[in-house]
């Protein structure tokens, strides 16, 4: 099999299993926290890292929210069985980066990884994330090239794959929909909050030998859980969040 076809097959296989990444990170976080020497870290540095981690995750969510809120049905979905693209998105955030959802995912999860304060773990996860998603992005782009031809190729020459180029920004052709974000992103936000709480519990246990969660984390988790339950109920049992032409 030619290498280009091997990469494409690998990408499609990984695409269907990308939902397992959070589970893998949760497992790897255990040894990462266990082998981190928190006693040698100054309080000011620790606080700085905490804020930086939160900012990275929030930025990732903001990127995902803008992407989801400005794309029509049939694109940028949570589909896991196969590639889907009824039309090619080239405006809005897609005018500055070709894979904004994967960029958002990376920032959301790398914030949690950085929260462990294990810098080697952060670098390793970043490299593994790139190796994993590079195959997925390759497969997706092969699919788009076959379906849209020169239109896709011309767009891909202008918009970078992963690192945004804000100088090429063009206003989205689709208006922003808060309903789309509320309908589709509550589970991701909840998973991110759970990730931060999980790392906080690990740090408390390995550093002090107790299961402890700060009041701010408890409050954040409670709010995230309640919001997720409410939004899930609205999504599945009402039409409050329904919209024509949106996923």
VMD Tcl script that draws the C-alpha trace (Angstrom):
set ca {
  {0.00 0.00 0.00}
  {1.34 3.43 -0.94}
  {2.29 5.59 2.04}
  {-0.33 8.21 1.16}
  {-3.06 5.57 1.34}
  {-1.61 4.13 4.54}
  {-1.70 7.57 6.18}
  {-5.27 8.05 4.99}
  {-6.42 4.69 6.35}
  {-4.64 5.32 9.66}
  {-6.27 8.73 9.92}
  {-9.75 7.36 9.32}
  {-9.16 4.61 11.89}
  {-7.94 7.13 14.48}
  {-10.79 9.51 13.61}
  {-13.34 6.94 14.77}
  {-11.50 6.47 18.09}
  {-10.57 10.03 19.01}
  {-13.14 10.02 21.81}
  {-10.84 7.78 23.86}
  {-8.16 10.46 24.19}
  {-9.56 11.96 27.45}
  {-9.54 8.49 29.05}
  {-5.90 7.98 28.08}
  {-4.97 11.39 29.52}
  {-6.76 10.62 32.78}
  {-4.71 7.42 33.12}
  {-1.39 9.08 32.23}
  {-2.05 11.91 34.69}
  {-1.65 9.51 37.61}
  {2.10 8.81 37.17}
  {2.66 12.38 35.98}
  {1.34 13.80 39.25}
  {2.93 11.05 41.34}
  {6.45 11.83 40.08}
  {6.11 15.63 40.25}
  {7.94 17.37 43.09}
  {5.48 20.06 44.17}
  {7.42 20.97 47.33}
  {10.20 22.59 45.29}
  {7.80 24.84 43.39}
  {7.27 28.38 44.68}
  {3.68 29.42 45.48}
  {3.88 32.30 42.99}
  {4.95 29.97 40.16}
  {2.27 27.47 41.10}
  {-0.40 30.18 41.02}
  {0.85 31.49 37.69}
  {0.65 28.00 36.16}
  {-2.85 27.54 37.54}
  {-4.06 30.72 35.87}
  {-2.22 29.93 32.63}
  {-3.77 26.46 32.53}
  {-7.25 27.91 33.04}
  {-6.66 30.55 30.34}
  {-5.49 27.93 27.83}
  {-8.53 25.74 28.44}
  {-10.89 28.71 28.25}
  {-9.25 29.83 24.99}
  {-9.74 26.36 23.59}
  {-13.40 26.44 24.53}
  {-13.79 29.91 22.99}
  {-12.31 28.66 19.71}
  {-14.62 25.65 19.70}
  {-17.63 27.80 20.62}
  {-17.00 30.29 17.82}
  {-16.46 27.44 15.36}
  {-19.61 25.57 16.36}
  {-21.63 28.77 16.54}
  {-20.79 29.86 13.01}
  {-21.01 26.65 11.00}
  {-24.07 25.10 9.31}
  {-25.44 21.57 9.46}
  {-23.31 18.86 7.94}
  {-19.91 20.22 8.95}
  {-17.78 20.46 12.11}
  {-19.82 17.82 13.87}
  {-19.28 15.11 16.47}
  {-19.65 12.39 13.84}
  {-17.47 9.38 14.58}
  {-18.35 6.91 11.82}
  {-17.11 8.76 8.76}
  {-16.05 12.10 7.34}
  {-18.91 14.53 6.70}
  {-18.89 17.72 4.64}
  {-21.92 18.91 2.75}
  {-20.15 22.18 2.05}
  {-16.68 23.63 2.48}
  {-16.23 26.17 5.28}
  {-13.76 28.87 4.23}
  {-14.96 31.97 6.09}
  {-14.92 32.98 9.75}
  {-12.46 30.97 11.79}
  {-11.91 28.66 8.80}
  {-10.34 31.58 6.98}
  {-7.47 31.64 9.51}
  {-7.02 27.92 10.32}
  {-8.20 24.71 8.64}
  {-8.76 22.62 11.79}
  {-10.10 24.97 14.48}
  {-11.93 22.27 16.43}
  {-8.76 20.23 16.87}
  {-6.90 23.38 17.87}
  {-9.62 24.08 20.43}
  {-9.46 20.50 21.71}
  {-5.71 20.74 22.13}
  {-5.87 23.96 24.13}
  {-8.70 22.68 26.35}
  {-6.84 19.51 27.22}
  {-3.33 20.93 27.38}
  {-4.62 23.34 30.02}
  {-5.56 20.35 32.18}
  {-2.23 18.67 31.43}
  {-0.31 21.82 32.37}
  {-2.30 21.96 35.61}
  {-0.36 18.88 36.74}
  {2.70 21.19 36.72}
  {4.72 18.41 35.16}
  {6.38 20.11 32.21}
  {7.77 16.90 30.72}
  {4.24 15.48 30.71}
  {2.99 18.63 28.96}
  {5.61 18.35 26.22}
  {5.04 14.60 25.76}
  {1.26 15.02 25.49}
  {1.72 17.85 22.97}
  {3.92 15.65 20.78}
  {1.59 12.65 21.05}
  {-1.41 14.86 20.27}
  {0.27 16.13 17.12}
  {1.29 12.64 15.97}
  {-2.25 11.36 16.56}
  {-4.15 14.24 15.00}
  {-1.74 14.73 12.11}
  {-3.02 11.44 10.67}
  {-6.65 12.48 11.26}
  {-6.13 15.86 9.63}
  {-4.41 14.18 6.69}
  {-7.38 11.84 6.17}
  {-9.88 14.68 6.47}
  {-8.02 16.80 3.96}
  {-7.79 13.91 1.50}
  {-11.57 13.56 1.80}
  {-12.12 17.29 1.24}
  {-9.71 17.39 -1.69}
  {-11.54 14.53 -3.41}
  {-14.93 16.15 -2.83}
  {-14.20 19.83 -3.52}
  {-11.11 19.67 -5.74}
  {-9.46 22.97 -6.65}
  {-11.76 24.95 -4.37}
  {-10.31 23.08 -1.40}
  {-6.73 23.29 -2.69}
  {-6.93 27.06 -3.20}
  {-8.32 27.52 0.31}
  {-5.69 25.22 1.86}
  {-2.92 27.35 0.37}
  {-4.16 30.36 2.32}
  {-5.35 28.91 5.63}
  {-2.75 27.14 7.85}
  {-3.56 23.66 9.14}
  {-3.20 24.25 12.87}
  {-1.51 27.55 13.77}
  {-3.93 30.42 12.98}
  {-3.01 33.28 10.67}
  {-5.30 36.11 11.77}
  {-4.24 38.32 8.86}
  {-6.35 36.21 6.49}
  {-9.56 36.52 8.53}
  {-12.83 36.98 6.64}
  {-16.14 37.45 8.40}
  {-18.20 34.29 8.70}
  {-20.95 33.83 6.13}
  {-23.10 32.27 8.89}
  {-24.26 34.31 11.87}
  {-23.18 33.21 15.34}
  {-25.68 30.96 17.12}
  {-25.53 30.73 20.91}
  {-28.10 27.94 20.75}
  {-25.70 25.78 18.74}
  {-23.00 26.27 21.35}
  {-25.33 25.51 24.25}
  {-26.72 22.47 22.47}
  {-23.40 20.94 21.49}
  {-20.66 22.07 23.87}
  {-21.97 21.45 27.39}
  {-20.45 17.96 27.55}
  {-17.02 19.26 26.57}
  {-17.13 21.97 29.23}
  {-18.20 19.44 31.86}
  {-15.39 17.08 30.84}
  {-12.87 19.92 31.12}
  {-14.04 20.90 34.61}
  {-13.94 17.24 35.67}
  {-10.40 17.07 34.32}
  {-9.23 19.98 36.47}
  {-10.96 18.56 39.56}
  {-9.44 15.15 38.87}
  {-5.91 16.57 38.74}
  {-6.58 18.60 41.90}
  {-7.63 15.41 43.69}
  {-4.53 13.57 42.49}
  {-2.23 16.36 43.64}
  {-3.88 16.47 47.06}
  {-3.63 12.74 47.50}
  {-0.03 12.30 46.37}
  {1.23 15.46 48.08}
  {-0.65 15.34 51.39}
  {-2.15 11.87 51.46}
  {-5.75 13.11 51.56}
  {-8.58 13.44 49.08}
  {-9.22 17.16 49.05}
  {-10.97 19.48 46.63}
  {-10.97 23.25 47.12}
  {-14.24 25.14 47.44}
  {-13.73 26.84 44.06}
  {-13.37 23.48 42.35}
  {-16.45 22.10 44.09}
  {-18.46 25.14 43.02}
  {-17.20 24.96 39.43}
  {-18.02 21.26 39.22}
  {-21.48 21.74 40.70}
  {-22.28 24.53 38.24}
  {-20.95 22.51 35.30}
  {-22.99 19.44 36.27}
  {-26.20 21.45 36.75}
  {-25.70 23.32 33.48}
  {-25.05 20.06 31.64}
  {-28.17 18.41 33.07}
  {-30.36 21.39 32.20}
  {-28.97 21.76 28.66}
  {-29.14 18.03 28.01}
  {-32.78 17.99 29.08}
  {-33.58 20.98 26.90}
  {-31.82 19.34 23.96}
  {-33.50 15.94 24.21}
  {-36.94 16.75 25.60}
  {-37.78 20.18 24.19}
  {-37.21 22.24 21.05}
  {-35.89 25.28 22.90}
  {-32.38 24.79 21.49}
  {-33.47 23.53 18.06}
  {-32.57 25.54 14.95}
  {-33.16 25.11 11.27}
  {-30.01 24.44 9.30}
  {-27.83 23.79 12.34}
  {-26.38 20.53 13.62}
}
mol new
graphics top color blue
foreach p $ca { graphics top sphere $p radius 0.5 }
foreach p [lrange $ca 0 end-1] q [lrange $ca 1 end] { graphics top cylinder $p $q radius 0.2 }
display resetview
